[in-house]
């Protein structure tokens, strides 16, 4: 269970980082 929670956490952080990059690039453009 701990492994599953860890994987979900990593994926969540990756998605947030990806969306943040998109927002930053969008603002610059």
N, C-alpha and C positions, 0 to 999 in steps of 0.2 A: 504493500500500500504506500509506504514511504517513497518508493521508487516512482510510482505513478504520480504522486503529488509533486515530486521533484521535476519530473518530465513536463507536467502541465505548467509548473511555475516557469521553467526555462522557455517553453513555447510562448507563454504569456508575455514574458519580458522581451522576447524576440519580436513579437507582433507589435508591442508598444514602441520598440526602437524603430521598427520598419515604418510604422505610421508617422512617427516623429520626423524621420528623414524626409518622408513624402511632404509633410506639412512645411518643413523648412525649405525644401527645394521649390515648393509651390509659391511660398512667400517671396523667395528670391526672384522667381520668374515674373 
